[in-house]
Every structure is written in structure tokens, then in C-alpha cells.
Amino acid sequence: MITVANLSKKIGEVQALNDLSFSAENGQITGLLGPNGAGKTTCLRTVFGLLKPDSGTSCVDDIDVAIDPIGAKKQLGLFPDPFGLYERLTPREYIRYFAELSGMARKPAKAATDKVIEQLNLTDIADRRCKGFSQGQRMKTALAQAIVHQPSNIILDEPTRGLDVMSTRLLRDILIALKQQGHCVLFSSHVMQEVAALCDRVIVMAQGKVVAIGSPQQLCEQTGKDSLEDAFIALIGTDEGIAA
Ligand SMILES: Nc1ncnc2c1ncn2[C@@H]1O[C@H](COP(=O)(O)OP(=O)(O)OP(=O)(O)O)[C@@H](O)[C@H]1O
């Protein structure tokens, strides 16, 4: 479970987060939905401990990220930009490297790497260098790195950006499987279809604040609209910076 409470963060002159509070539950996919510049990335970077908030707290499984960042990270997987893989490493080397970075000893890291390679059907490419990989192969390698240490929580920043239809569908299936295993999945997006198809709960954000929280259906009911896109526009008052 991920909880942020009263998070505020000013970057330069911009109030990127403005008293932001919400939680993302285990066994659910939670979407952070907001237009460009709403503060989604800033929020996720703060939860991962990459940014320090000016005020407020973020907790991962009740561990305060500011007080025990290493403990919090053990319970948290971050899906990185799949285009930034280390090209010279094979997926097996890459995934194992991150398993050890997350604090696992050599033997368990090797066993966990073998397991996740099997789980994500990476066996065929596990020992090839990442250079030249397709989008889907990159995505699966990046995701394997995020979940190799079996964190109970996974955060993803616009995970389908740049992916083709097949890779997007594959990613969706994997996220649904993680949810069914009881993980807390939190991802950011401004793609309506993706959020409507995947999320149990949506946190609608604008200008660093929560505007509304609910299932896609609840948000439609609350605004009297038929689609999440129309509900979203009604909630934030503009269609600038969103994608259908
Ligand atoms: N390093 C930075 N320097 C200056 N301003 C920043 C920086 N990082 C974020 N901001 C500003 O903070 C606000 C929130 O940015 P953030 O990237 O969190 O939004 P976002 O919701 O992820 O947007 P997008 O959907 O476009 O990725 C924006 O106004 C952005 O310009």
C-alpha cells in the first residue's frame, strides 16, 4: 500500500505538488490521471525517494520514505524507462544486477532472476545483449527489473509511452496479473483508454492537487457523463494536455 499525505513540492517557481493526499491499495490498480504538468511524475519520484518534498509524507507499506528510504525501496519496484536499458548487458545480467542493488545476496538474487525470467517469458532472449531489442523485449526486461525483488508495490510512470499495440496489451496483462497476486500497482497516465480499461481507482490530479478520486464508473456518475474522458474534462475544466 502506498500512502501520500499532504505532499507539497515547489520546483523553481512552480508549485508542482500542492497538499496532495491519496492512497493506493493492495490488490488494486490505481491510476494517477492528469493533464501535462499536473505533477504526476513529481509525485511518483517523491514516492520513490528521488525527490524530497517540502512538506508532507509518503509511505510504502507504512514505512516512511523520508525516514527509512532503503526499507521503503525494498517494498517498491520502479518501472524505468525501457529505452534506457544498459545495452551491453543481457537481461539476465541486468535483472540480477538490480536484484543485488535492492539488497539481495548473490544466491537469492540469482534464483529470483531465474524466476522472473521464466515468469515473464524472457527465456529465449535472457542471454542476448539488450542492444537491438524490440520495444516489447525492452519493456519486459524493464518490468522484470522492477519486480525481481518481489516488492509488494510497483510504480510506473506512463508505462505505455512509445509502446506498440502488442507491447501495450502485454503490459496490461502483466499489470492485471500483478494485481491479482495482491500487489499494489500505481501508474501515471494521461491516456484515457488505458486508465478506463485498467484502473480500479483513479486519482484525478491537476495543478499538484487531487481533484477527484473514484472508480472510472464512479467518476462518470459523479459528473453525469458517459465516458471517463468527458468526466475528466468536467472535473478539471479543460481538455488541454490529455490524450484519448
Ligand atoms: N526539473 C524541473 N524544473 C522545472 N520545472 C519542473 C521540473 N520538474 C517538474 N517541473 C514542473 O513541475 C510541474 C509538474 O511536472 P510533472 O513532470 O510532475 O507533471 P506531469 O503530470 O508528470 O506531466 P506530464 O504528463 O507532462 O509528464 C510542471 O509545471 C513542470 O514544468
The ligand as an ORCA input file, in Angstrom:
! r2SCAN-3c Opt
* xyz 0 1
  N      13.194     19.855    -13.087
  C      12.199     20.727    -13.246
  N      12.473     22.031    -13.475
  C      11.492     22.936    -13.616
  N      10.169     22.647    -13.518
  C       9.848     21.369    -13.292
  C      10.843     20.344    -13.147
  N      10.196     19.159    -12.903
  C       8.881     19.456    -12.928
  N       8.670     20.759    -13.147
  C       7.353     21.430    -13.254
  O       6.503     20.903    -12.267
  C       5.187     20.718    -12.797
  C       4.797     19.249    -12.669
  O       5.597     18.482    -13.560
  P       5.440     16.890    -13.702
  O       6.509     16.426    -14.637
  O       5.399     16.279    -12.360
  O       3.998     16.781    -14.389
  P       3.309     15.519    -15.088
  O       1.913     15.468    -14.571
  O       4.145     14.312    -14.917
  O       3.299     15.986    -16.612
  P       3.409     15.158    -17.988
  O       2.112     14.458    -18.173
  O       3.615     16.241    -18.990
  O       4.598     14.240    -17.885
  C       5.240     21.192    -14.234
  O       4.765     22.529    -14.280
  C       6.713     21.127    -14.594
  O       7.051     22.067    -15.581
*
